[in-house]
């Protein structure tokens, strides 16, 4: 079985650590010649280990709320629910596992999701927060056993540095790069090149109205030193009085050495997602022993009604994966 080399692991980390700073990992890690770094970086994208997306600031794009739902529907309901979410223009992410459906929506103002079984966290401009939004950089550094400096945690929402909303033609144009099939007869590449964008689109990045983000596709990754980051772990719970999502994140990192790639809270409910490790040797895969303080023990003082759902990444289907175009385009049609 093919395993990632140390140079490949370090290159992936370099890209995840530098995303948004001028391109997809424009400076390679120490000890790796530039030519080797660029070769490995191209391989990482072409093999599907990494994927870039331009992510619009939800409030600047006219979104009313960002909602994530972790549902465990029955066999009869599951297919209907998955199909309905896949077709909805609100859906940004839809991951289907053996035990659950995980979905993330950009809801227009006034649009509330139909009730469904499971846990829902709905963040609005004036309520809740998303302190970590699909930022895999610190998690991957821990997996490699490195202390690389990254911009973790990268959030979603927050302030922008310009009063002008992003509901302009420039927003539509920059988001078209996310799924552009062919450019000038050349096959599409899965990394972004912000420096090559027209100035009108670069301004959206400069002002914080759009982020250039890199996401890790763990389901495509080979093992590294006999280990796989192949368990997707969802944790949900209710916040105790006066506890914030930022406090939960800080405690996870300082006490448990855990850096979730997603964390959302709406002042009542909290949902986070992280990755677990399995030994890759042999047909039977076992969890890697951890020396960190148990997460549940630490979180009991911060959350109630804690539930954990674990999915194997090799059985996960990414039905919708960071699709930001439909809702934003619908919103821009009526804007001046």
C-alpha positions in Angstrom: 0.0 0.0 0.0 1.3 3.4 -0.9 2.1 5.7 2.0 2.6 9.5 2.1 6.2 10.5 2.3 7.4 13.0 4.9 7.9 15.5 2.1 4.3 15.0 0.9 2.9 15.3 4.4 4.9 18.5 5.0 3.8 20.0 1.6 0.2 19.4 2.4 0.7 21.1 5.7 2.4 24.0 4.1 -0.5 24.5 1.7 -3.1 24.3 4.5 -1.0 26.7 6.7 -0.6 29.4 4.0 -3.9 29.4 2.3 -5.2 32.9 1.7 -1.7 34.4 1.7 -1.3 34.8 -2.1 -1.9 31.3 -3.5 -2.0 27.7 -2.7 1.1 27.3 -0.5 3.4 29.6 -2.3 6.3 29.0 0.0 7.5 25.4 0.6 8.5 23.9 3.9 12.1 24.1 5.0 14.4 21.4 3.6 12.3 20.8 0.5 13.7 22.3 -2.7 11.2 24.6 -4.5 11.0 22.3 -7.6 10.2 19.3 -5.4 7.6 21.4 -3.5 5.8 22.5 -6.6 5.8 19.0 -8.0 4.3 17.5 -4.8 1.8 20.4 -4.5 0.5 19.7 -8.0 0.3 16.0 -7.2 -1.7 16.7 -4.0 -4.3 18.6 -6.0 -4.4 16.2 -9.0 -4.8 13.2 -6.6 -7.7 14.9 -4.9 -6.0 15.2 -1.5 -6.6 19.0 -1.5 -9.2 21.2 -3.1 -9.5 25.0 -3.2 -12.7 27.0 -3.0 -13.6 30.7 -3.0 -16.0 31.0 0.0 -18.3 34.1 0.2 -18.8 35.9 3.5 -22.3 34.9 4.3 -23.7 38.2 5.7 -22.1 40.2 3.0 -23.7 37.9 0.4 -27.1 38.5 1.8 -27.4 35.2 3.7 -29.9 35.3 6.6 -28.4 32.4 8.5 -25.8 29.6 8.3 -27.3 26.4 9.6 -25.8 22.9 10.1 -27.8 19.8 10.8 -26.7 16.4 11.9 -29.5 14.0 11.3 -29.9 10.3 11.9 -33.0 9.5 9.7 -34.6 6.1 9.5 -34.1 4.0 6.4 -37.4 5.1 4.8 -36.9 8.8 5.4 -33.2 8.9 4.6 -33.4 8.7 0.8 -36.1 11.4 0.6 -34.3 13.7 3.0 -30.9 13.3 1.2 -32.5 14.0 -2.2 -34.4 17.0 -1.0 -31.2 18.5 0.6 -29.1 17.7 -2.5 -31.5 19.6 -4.7 -32.0 22.6 -2.4 -30.2 25.8 -3.6 -29.5 26.5 0.1 -27.2 23.5 0.5 -23.5 24.2 0.7 -22.3 20.8 2.1 -24.0 17.4 2.3 -22.1 14.4 3.5 -23.8 11.1 3.7 -22.3 8.5 6.1 -23.5 5.0 7.3 -24.9 6.5 10.5 -25.8 10.0 9.7 -26.4 12.9 7.2 -24.5 16.1 7.8 -25.6 19.2 6.0 -24.7 22.9 6.0 -27.0 25.5 4.5 -26.7 29.2 3.5 -30.3 30.2 4.3 -31.8 33.3 2.7 -33.5 35.8 5.1 -36.8 34.5 6.5 -36.2 30.9 5.3 -36.3 28.3 8.0 -35.5 24.7 7.5 -38.3 22.1 7.9 -38.2 20.3 11.1 -36.2 17.0 11.1 -34.8 14.6 13.5 -31.3 15.4 14.7 -29.4 18.4 16.0 -29.5 21.8 14.3 -27.3 24.8 14.9 -28.4 28.1 13.2 -26.0 31.1 13.3 -27.2 34.5 12.4 -25.3 37.9 12.1 -26.4 38.8 15.6 -26.5 35.4 17.2 -24.0 32.6 17.6 -20.6 32.1 16.0 -18.5 29.9 13.7 -15.0 30.2 15.2 -13.7 27.3 13.0 -14.9 26.8 9.5 -13.3 23.7 7.7 -9.8 24.7 8.8 -7.7 21.5 8.8 -4.3 23.1 9.3 -3.7 22.5 13.0 -5.4 19.1 12.9 -3.0 18.0 10.1 0.0 19.4 11.9 -0.9 17.3 15.0 -1.4 14.2 12.8 2.2 14.7 11.4 3.6 15.4 14.9 4.7 18.9 13.9 4.4 22.3 15.5 3.8 24.3 12.4 2.5 27.8 12.7 -0.8 28.2 10.9 -3.6 30.8 10.8 -5.9 28.4 12.8 -8.6 28.9 13.6 -10.1 30.4 10.4 -13.6 31.5 11.1 -16.6 32.3 8.9 -18.5 35.6 9.2 -17.2 38.4 11.4 -16.4 41.9 10.2 -15.4 43.0 6.8 -13.0 45.8 6.0 -15.3 47.5 3.5 -18.8 48.9 3.7 -19.8 47.7 0.3 -21.8 44.4 0.2 -20.5 41.7 -2.1 -23.8 41.3 -4.0 -22.2 42.4 -7.2 -21.3 40.8 -10.6 -17.7 40.4 -9.3 -18.9 37.9 -6.6 -20.7 35.8 -9.3 -17.6 35.9 -11.4 -15.2 34.8 -8.7 -17.5 32.0 -7.6 -17.6 30.6 -11.1 -14.0 29.6 -10.7 -15.0 27.0 -8.1 -16.5 24.7 -10.7 -15.1 25.9 -14.0 -14.9 22.8 -16.2 -12.5 24.0 -18.9 -10.4 27.2 -19.2 -9.1 28.1 -22.7 -9.2 24.4 -23.7 -7.1 23.3 -20.7 -8.3 20.8 -18.1 -9.5 22.5 -14.9 -7.2 22.6 -12.0 -8.4 22.3 -8.4 -6.3 25.1 -6.9 -7.0 28.8 -7.1 -4.7 31.5 -8.3 -5.9 34.8 -6.7 -3.0 36.8 -8.1 -4.4 36.1 -11.6 -7.9 37.4 -10.9 -9.1 40.7 -12.3 -8.7 43.6 -9.8 -12.5 43.8 -9.2 -12.4 40.2 -7.9 -9.2 40.6 -6.0 -10.8 43.5 -4.0 -13.4 41.0 -2.7 -10.5 39.0 -1.2 -8.8 42.1 0.1 -12.0 43.4 1.8 -12.8 40.0 3.4 -16.0 39.6 1.3 -14.6 36.3 -0.1 -12.0 33.9 1.4 -9.7 31.7 -0.6 -9.7 28.4 1.2 -8.1 25.0 0.9 -9.9 21.9 2.1 -8.5 18.5 3.0 -10.1 15.4 1.4 -9.2 12.8 4.0 -11.1 10.1 2.1 -8.6 10.3 -0.7 -5.4 10.4 1.5 -3.0 7.4 1.6 -1.8 6.4 5.1 1.2 8.1 6.7 3.6 6.1 8.9 1.0 3.4 9.3 -1.8 5.7 10.3 -4.9 7.1 8.6 -7.0 10.1 9.5 -10.0 8.1 8.5 -12.6 8.7 11.2 -14.9 11.6 10.9 -16.1 12.5 14.5 -19.2 14.7 15.1 -19.8 16.0 18.6 -23.0 17.8 19.6 -24.2 19.2 22.9 -26.0 22.1 24.7 -23.9 24.9 26.0 -24.0 25.4 29.8 -25.0 28.9 31.0 -22.5 31.7 30.0 -20.3 29.2 28.1 -19.2 30.3 24.6 -18.1 28.4 21.6 -14.7 30.1 21.8 -14.3 28.8 25.4 -15.0 25.2 24.2 -12.5 25.6 21.4 -9.8 26.9 23.8 -10.4 24.1 26.3 -10.2 21.5 23.6 -6.9 22.8 22.3 -5.2 23.5 25.7 -6.4 20.5 27.7 -7.0 17.8 25.0 -4.7 18.7 22.1 -7.8 18.6 19.9 -8.3 21.1 17.0 -11.7 20.5 15.3 -11.9 21.6 11.7 -15.5 22.9 12.2 -17.2 24.4 15.3 -20.5 26.2 15.3 -22.7 27.4 18.1 -26.0 29.4 18.4 -25.8 30.2 22.1 -27.8 27.1 22.9 -26.5 24.2 20.7 -23.0 23.4 19.6 -21.7 21.1 16.9 -18.1 20.3 16.1 -16.3 18.0 13.7 -12.8 16.6 13.9 -10.9 13.6 12.7 -9.8 10.4 14.5 -6.9 8.2 13.6 -6.8 4.5 12.7 -3.9 2.1 12.3 -3.5 1.3 8.6 -1.6 -1.9 8.9 -3.5 -5.1 8.1 -7.1 -5.8 7.2 -8.4 -4.9 10.7 -8.1 -1.2 11.6 -7.7 -0.1 15.2 -7.9 3.3 16.8 -4.6 4.9 17.6 -4.0 5.2 21.3 -4.1 8.8 22.5 -2.2 10.4 25.3 -4.4 13.5 25.5 -6.9 14.1 28.2 -10.2 12.5 27.3 -12.4 14.9 25.4 -15.7 14.0 26.9 -14.3 14.3 30.5 -13.1 17.8 29.7 -16.3 18.9 28.0 -18.7 17.7 30.7 -18.2 21.0 32.5 -19.0 23.0 29.4 -21.8 21.1 27.7 -24.8 18.9 28.5 -26.5 16.2 26.4 -23.3 15.4 24.6 -23.6 12.9 21.7 -20.8 11.6 19.5 -21.3 10.2 16.0 -18.4 8.5 14.2 -18.3 7.8 10.5 -15.5 6.1 8.5 -14.2 8.4 5.8 -13.9 5.5 3.3 -17.7 5.0 3.5 -18.5 8.7 3.4 -20.2 10.2 0.2 -19.8 13.9 -0.4 -23.1 14.5 -2.2 -22.5 18.3 -2.1 -19.1 19.6 -1.2 -18.7 23.4 -0.7 -21.2 24.5 -3.4 -21.6 28.3 -2.9 -23.0 29.3 -6.2 -26.8 28.8 -6.3 -28.0 30.9 -3.4 -25.5 33.7 -4.1 -26.5 33.9 -7.7 -30.2 34.0 -6.8 -29.5 36.8 -4.4 -27.5 38.8 -6.9 -30.2 38.7 -9.5 -32.3 41.2 -7.7 -29.5 43.4 -6.5 -28.5 46.7 -8.2 
